[in-house]
Amino acid sequence: MKFPFGILIIASLLSACNHTQETTSAYSLKSGGEMPSSQQGLNVKHADLGFTIKPDQQIIDGVTTLTLMTTTPRKSFSVDLDRVFHISEVLVNGQVLAPELYSNPDGMLLVKQAVSGEFTVTIKYNGQPRVPVRAPWDGGLMWEKTPNGADWIATAVQGEGCDLFWPCIDHPSGEPTKVDLHINVPKPLVAASNGVLLNVTDEGATRTYHWQTKSLHNTYGIALNIAPYELLETKFTSVYGNTLDIQFFHLPERTEKAKILFAEIPEMINFFERMIGPYPFGQEKVGIAETPHLGMEHQTINAYGNEYKKDQFGYDWLMQHEFAHEWFGNQLTNDDWDHMWLHEGFGSYMQPLFAQYLHGDLAYKANLAKQRTGIVSKSPLVSNQVREVEQVYQHDTGPGGDIYTKGSWVLHTLRYLIGDDAFFKATKQLVYGTTDPQPGNFTPVFKNSADFVNIVNTITGKDMSWFFDVYLYQADLPKLVVDRKDDAITVQWEIENNKPFHMPVELSINGKITTLDLTKPVKLAINKMDVVILDPNSKILKYDQHIVDFQNFRKEQSAKK
C-alpha cells in the first residue's frame, strides 16, 4: 500500500531511540537495492517461522529455519535480520555453530560456513522488534490496544522489509517458495496470518497457530495480526467455478460493521476475475484482518484499518486497493523496486475501473479526475537503476506518489490508445504469463517495465516504445500546444527531449469529433464562433496548466495552516 506521503527520516530515528537495545541500522531500514554478494545466487525454498509473542514485555522469541539453495558452492553466506535482536544460536544443516562463525553488526547476518546445493540455516533470536512511529508509512511491529483494551498487534514492513521481524533475504528475489508460520500467543488472542490454518495447539495459557502458504510468497507480505479476533467466513464459487474460502478476522466490538464490509467482498472478487483473471491464491484463502494501521497488501491476509468507510462510489476503496495487490504485487511482483508502478499504478487504476464497473463512465471519470490532481511528474516513473523501496516512494529521490496516480493515468491512456481487447490481454499476460489464465495453470511471476512494453508490442503488433519512452522513462508530461486564431487552430505536441510521440488526439468542433494525427503539427480552418474542445473525453495524460495552478494553490493553503 505505502501511500504517497513518504516516510520521514526523523520518524525512523525517533522510533530507534525508543529501544534500550541496539538500534535499527540504515542497512535494515532499506529494502531491496543492490544485493550483497553473500546473498547473490541464493534461493529460498522454504521458510519455517516460529514466533512466541509476549505482549506484556513487547518482545518476541523467534526460531527461523530457512531452506536455501545455492547455485554454486560457497564458503559463507548471509541473510538479513535487524540487529535489535539478540541471536542466541545459529545452526547450519542442524549443526550448532560456534559464535565466532557468525556476526550481525549491521543487520546482515554473515555466516562463515561452507555450503553447497540445498542446505538449512536455523536462527534463534529474541528481542523487541522496531516499533513504527506511523505505520504503515513507517515499518515495524505495533503493540496497540483495541477499543475494549485488549492487546492488538500487527506488522507492516513494506518500506523497511521482512528483516524487521524475521530472518530473510530482503529483496524481491528473496521470495520463499513455501512458508510455515507457528505463532504462539496468550489466550484469548488469535493469530491471523498468511495461507491456510493447519491447526491450533492449546498449551494452557497460550495457543500456537500453524499457518502454511502454498505459493511463492512476497517477503514483506508475511504478516502477524494478533487480537481477540472473531471470524466471519464463507465459501464462494468464483466465476471460474472454483470455490474460494473468504475469511475476515475482525474485532468483536465491530461485528455489525464488519458484516457490512464482508458483504462487499464477493462482488469485488467478481470484478477482478471478470476484468483481470482468476484470484491468484484460490488454493489458500481470500483473507482480511482488521489492523490498528490503515492497510497493507499482505498476501492472503490483507491488512484493513479504514474504519469501515465507504466513499462516494459506494464501496470501501481501501479494502479494494489492498485486494488489487493480490494480482498486482503478490501474483505479479516487480523484479526490482524501480518498477513499483506495476504494483501501485495498476492497483490504483483498479479504483476508477471498479467505479466504472459499478456505476458507469461518470464514476470512472470522476475517480480519474481526482487522481489527476495528484500527479507531480518531477521524476520519471522508472529510472532503470537498481532501487531501494524508499528511493522510489519519496519525491526527493524518485517518483513518489506518481507511482499511484501517474501510473493509473498511463494505463488509462494506454487503454484508450490500444483498445480494451489488447489492453486486458496485455494485462493478463503481464500478471499470469498467459492470456488464458485458469485456476491451476499459473504461478506467481516476476516482471519489470521492459517486460510490459514487450508484451504490449507483441499483442498490438506495433512498436509502442514511443509511448513508454515518454510516459515511463522521462519526467515531463507531453504538452499539447494550441494556437487559436479567428479563422484557424493549430495543434501540436511538445515533448521533453523532442522524443517521438505519435499520440492521436480527438478534437470536438461544435460536438462533432474527429481524430487528429499529430505526428506533425495540424492546422484546421474554423470560425470564431466555433466551440472547440481538444481531447473532449479526457483520454490522454498531458500537461495541464490548471492542474499545476491548483496544486500550487493547495500548497499555499497548506502553508498558511
N, C-alpha and C positions, 0 to 999 in steps of 0.2 A: 504494500500500500504506500508507505513513505510519502505522504502528500507533500506538495511543493513548498513547504515552509522552511525546509532545511533543518540542520541541527547546529546549534550554537556551540562553538568550541568551549566557551565558558561553562556551558551546561555540563559537558563531559568532565571538565576539571572539578566543578563543584561536586559532582557525583563521586569522583575518585577520592575527594577529601573526606567523604563520609566513612571510608573504610579505615579500620585500625591496622589492617594488614597491608601488604604491598598493594600499590595502586595499579590500575589497569594501564598497560603500556600503549604507546602510539601504535605499535605493531598490532595489538589486539583490537584497537579502536578502528582499524580499517578492515575492509573485506574485499577480497579479490585483488586485482593489480598483478604485479609481477610475482610469479610463484617461485619460492625458494628452490634452489637446485636439489635440496634434500627431500623435496616432495614431488619433483617432476618425475613422471613415469610411474607414479603410484595410483592404483585404482582401489576404491573402497568397495569390497564385495559385500560386506555385512557389518553393521554397527549394532552391538548389543549394549544398550544403555541402561544402567541401573542408578536410580536416584532414591535416596531417603530424604524426605523433605521435613525440616524441623522449623515450623513457623515461629515458635516461641524464641528461638535463637536467630532466626533468619539466616540459616545456613543449610547447605545440602551436603550429604555424603554421596559421592559418586564412584561407581565402578563401571568403566567402559572397556569393552573388548572389541577392537576393530580387526576384521579380517581383511588384509591388504594383499594386493598383487603387485609385484614389481616387474617391470618389463626387462630389467637387467639386474644381475647380482650387484649388491652394494654393501659398503662397509658401515654405512649409517643411514638414518632416515629421520624424518621429523613429522610431527602432527602439531596442530595448534591448540593451545589451551591457555586461557587467561592466567597470568602469574599470580593473581589474587588467591588462587587455590594452593593449599599445601598438598604436595604429592607424596603419599606415604609408600607407594610401591609401584614398580613397573616390571612387567613380565613380558618376555618375548617367547612365543611358542610354549607358554606355560612355565618357563624357567625364570625365576626371580633374578633380576639384575642387581649388581652392586650399585650403590648410589652414585659412585663416580662415573658410571656408564651413561648417565642421563643428566640433563640440565635444562632449566627453563627460565633463564633470566629475563627474557623479554616477551614471553607468550608463545615462542616457538620451542616446543619440547623436542630437543635433539637427543636421539637415542643412538649411542655408539655401539651398534651390534650388527654383525654381518648377517644379511638376509638374502634370500633369493626366492623366486616363484611366489607361491602363496604362503603367507605367514600371519600370525596373530600378534597383536600387542595389547596388553591389558594395563590400564592406568587406574590406580586407586587414588582418589583425591577428596578433599573436603574444604569447606570454607564458605564465605559469603559471596555469592555472585554479585557482579556490578549491579547497583540499583539505579535505574534510569531516572533522570530528572523530569523528563516529559515524554514518556512512552506514548505512541510508538516511534516518535521522531527521534528519540534518544533510546539506545538499546540497553537491555539488561533483564533482570528478573524483578517483578513488582511484588511487594509484600503489602497488600492493601486489606481493607475490611469491607464486607458487604454492608448494605444499609442496615441490616439487622445485627451487625457487629461480629460476624463470623470471618474467619480468615479467607482471603481471596487472593490467589497467587497466579501470576501469569508471566510468560516470557514473550518478548518481542525483540528480535535481534537482526532485522534486515540490514540496517546500516553498518553495524559493527561485526555481525557474523556469529556463526554457531559456536565459536570457541569461547564465548562468554559464559557458557554453562556446560558444554561437553567437548571432549577432545575430538577434533575433526580436521579435515583439510578445508580451510575456509576459502573456497574458490568454487566457481560454478562447476568445474570438472570434478569436484570432490563429492559429488552426489553418491550416497551409498545405494547399492542395488536392493538391499533389504535392511530393515531396521526392526529390532525388538526393543521395546521400552518397558522397564519394570519400575513402576513409580509407587513408592511406599509413602503413605500419608496417614496422619492421625484421623481417627474416626471423629465426627461423621463426614469428613471431607471426601470428595470424589475427584479422581484424576481423569480428565478427558484429554485424549491425545490422538495421534495420527494412526490411520489404518483401522484394523478391526480389534475389538476387545476379545482376547482369547480366554482370560479367566481373571477372577478376583480372589485373592487368597486372604482369608481372615486370620490375623495374627494377634488377636486380643485387642490391644489398644489401637492398633493400626491395621490398615489393609494395603495390599500390594495389587496394583492394576497392571496387567500384562497386555500391552498393545503391540500389534505387529503390522508392518506395512508389507505390501505385495508388489510395489512398483519402485522403480528408480525414484529417489526422493530428494527434493530441493533441500539443501542444507539448512538455510535459515527458516525453512518451513517446519522443521522439527519443533514441537511446541509442548510446553507444560501448561495446563489450565486446571486449576485446583480451587474448589469451592464446595459448599454443601449443595451441589447441583441436584436439580430434578431433571428428568429426561422426557422430552417429547420425541416419539419415534413412530415411524410409519413405513410401510413398504409401498413403493411407487413403480408402476410399469411405465418405462420410458417409451418414446415414440419409436425406438429401435426394437422394442419388445422385451428387453431385459429388465430385471427387477432391481431397483435401487433401494438401499436402506438409508432413509433420511433420519438423522439424529440431531436434536437441538438440546444442548446442555445449558440450562438457564437457572437463574437464581429463583429460589422458591417464592420469594416475595413478589415476583414479577410474572407469575404464571399466566394471568389473563392477557397481558400484553404479549407475552411470548407466544401464546396460541394464535394471536392475530398475525404475528410475523411468520410463524411456522406455516401458516396457510398460504403465504406468498411463494414459498419455495417451489412447489410443483410447476407453476406457470413459468418461473424463471428457468427451470430445467428444460421445459418445452421450448422456450425461446432459444436458448443456447444450442440445443440439439437440432432444432429446425434450421437455424441460421449458420451454425458453425460445424457441429458434428457431435458424436456421442460423448456423454460425460466420461472423462478420461479414466476415472478410478471407480468404475461401477463394481469391481470385484471387492472393493473396500467399503466406502460409505460416502454419502453426502453429509458432512459434519459441520456443525457450528457450535461454538462455545461462547457464552457471554463473558466479556472480559472488562477489567477496570480501565483499559485503554481503548482508543477509538476502533482499531481494527487492523488486521493483517492477514495475508493470504496463506495461512498455514495449511499445507496440503492435507485435504480431507478433514480438517478441523479448523475451519476459518474462524478467526477471532472477530467478535462482534461487540461493539460498545457504543452504538449510536443512539442509545436511549429510546429505541422504538419509534423513531421519527419517520414520517413519510413526507416526501416532497410534493411539489405541485403536480407531479405526473402520476401520483397515486401509488408509489412503491418506495421501499427503503433503498435509496441509492447506494448507501454504504455496503449493505449486505450484497447487493447486486454487483458492485465493483469488486469486492473481495472474491465473490464467487466466479467472476470472469477470469480471475487469475488461475483458477484450476485449469483453464485452457491456455491462457497467456501468462506463463510464469512457471507453472508446475508441469503440465504436459509439454509445452514448448518452453525451453529455458534458453536464454541467451548464453552463448559460449564465452562471452566476456561482458562485464557490466557496461562497457561502452555502448552496447546495443540494447540498453534497458528500455528504450522507447518501444521495443517489440512487446515488452510486458505492459508498460503503462499506457502507451498510445492506443494499442488495441483494447486494453482494459477500459480506458476512458471512452473510446468510441462505442463501446457496448452500452453506455448510458443513453445517448441520443438514439442509437439503433433500437434499444428496448422501448424507449418512449414512442418511437415510430411504430413499432410492433403493436403496442398497446393502444395508441391514440391517433396515429396518422402523422402526416407531414408537418403539421403545425407544431406538434410537440417535439418532433425531431429537430426542426429548425430553431425552436426556442432554446433547446438544450445546447445546440451548437453555438448559438449566438452568445450564450453565457460563457461557454468555453473560450470563445474568440477573444473576449476582453482580457484573458489571462496570458495570451501569447506575447512573449518578450522578444525572442529572436536576437539575443546578443551573442549567442554561441551556436555552432552547428549542433544538430541533434546527435550526430555521430562524428567523433574525432578520428576514427581509425587508428587509435592508440590503445594500448592496454590500460584499463582504468580501474580504479577502486570505486566502490559504490558511492561514497560521498563526493568524490570528484565529479560524478555525474549529477547527483541530486542538488548540488549547490550552484547557484547562479554565478558565483565569482570564479568557479573553476570549470563549469560545464553548463549544459543546457537547463539544469534545474527543473522547474515546473513545466517547461516546454515539452518534456518527455510525455506529459499527460495531454496538455491542451493542443500543442502544435502537432504532436503525434496523432491525435484524434483527427485533426483537420487535414493532415496529409492523407490519411486514409479516406476521409470524406471526399476529398478532391480526386484521389485515385479512383474511387468507386464511380464518380461521375465520368471520368475520362475513359475508363476501360469497360464500364458497364457491370451490372450486377453479376452476370454469369461468370465472367472472367475474375471479378474481384473475389467472389466467395470460393471459387475453385482455387485461386491462389492462396487464400486464407487457409483452406483445408489442407492444401499441400504443405504449407508452412507449419501448421500445427501438428499434423499427423504423419507427414511423409507420404501421403496418398490423397487423391481427390475423391476416393470412395471409402472413407473410414467406416468400419463396422465394429461393434463391441468385440474385442478379442483379436483384431487384426492389426493392432498398432501398439507401440510402446513409446514412452517419453523420448523426446528428441532435443538435440542442441542445435541451434541455428543462430545466424547473425544477419546483419543488414544485407550483405552481399548475397547471401542465400535467398533472401526475399526478392531482391532485384532480379536474380536469375530465374526464380520461379515465375515472376510476373512476365519477364521476357519470353519464357518458354510458352506459357499459357496464352499470351496475346499474340505470339508470333512476331513481335515487334521489339526493337531495341528501345527500352524505356529509360535508359541511363540518364538521358537529359532531364527527366522528371526528378529522379532521385538525387542527381548531382546538385540540383538547385535546392530541393526541399530538405535533404538529409545532411549533405556534406558542406554546406556553407550557411552562414547565419542569416543574411538579409533576405527578407521575403521578396518575391518578384513584385515589381511595381508596374501598375497599368497607368501609362501616361496618356492623358486625354487632352486634346486641344480642340475646343469647340468654337466655331465661328457661326455667324448668322446663316451661312449657306453650306457649311460643311463641318464634318467632325473627323479628326484624325486620331487613331488609336494605335499604340504600340507598347511592347513590353520593354521595360528597363531592368536589366538583370546584373547583379553583382558579378564582377569579373567578365562581363559580356559573354557569359556562357550561353550556349544554345538553349532555347526554351520554346517548344513547339505547342504550347497550350492554346487550343482554340477557345474563343470567348463568345458567349451568347450576347446578342445585342437586341434590345427591345426598342422599337420605334412605334410609338402610339399603340403599344400592345402587340405588335407583330414582331415575332422573334426570328432572327436569322443568326447563323453561326459564322463568326469571322475566323479566317485562317491568318493568325498573326505571326507567321514565320518571318514576315516583314511588315512594316507599317501599312495600315489600311486607312484610306480616306474615302468617306462617303458623303454624298450630297444630302443635305437636309434643309429645312427652313426653320426660321427662328421660333415658330410656334410648336415644333415637334417636341414631344416628351420622349427623351432618350434615356434609357437605363442600361448600363453595362452590367453583365452578369446578374440578371434580374432575379434568378433563383438562388443566388449566393452559393454557387457550386465550387468556387475557386478560392483557395487560400492565397491572399495577396496583401501587400502593404495597404493599410487604410489609415489616413491621417486622423480621422475622427476617433479611431481606437487609441492611437498614441495620445491624443489630446485628453481623452477620458482617463487613460492610465495616469497621466501627469496630474490631472485634477484629483484623482484618488490619493496620490502621493502627497499632494499639498494638504488635503483634508486630514490625512493621517498624521502629518507632521504637526498640524495645529492641535490635535488631540494630545 
